[in-house]
Amino acid sequence: MNPTPNSDYTAETNYPSNTGSQGYLEPNQGYATGAQPPQSYRARAEEDPGKVLGIISLVATLSTFLGFNFLGPIVGIITGHMARKNSRGAGFADNEMGKWGFILGIVFISLAALGGLLGLSIAGFAGLAGLLGA
């Protein structure tokens, strides 16, 4: 549709302006006038303080598969507990990675302890059988 001189077409009524509602600034308007900066420059939303500890907990616990059979789960249990405590203290929901690092750490330590006890009992029975001459 081409506007004619007698039509009611105006640029202001057909195109939205760039002021206010979308957070854009006028070309000659500075931040010193009290205008809000665009959304991308505003302060980040508050993050969970236990987020990094939760990641460390899960990675340390899963390092069991790389050969850190006792050290990894112990670090995972400690940092998982700290991550969950920090998250709850700041009012966030339970830290999922910290929770799984904590749970898996306990499971892996228990399995290692049971495996150690099983190994010792087998060695004890084998030693007894050797002494008795069976």
Helices and strands as residue ranges (DSSP letters): H 11-14, G 31-33, G 39-41, H 51-62, G 63-66, H 71-89, H 96-132
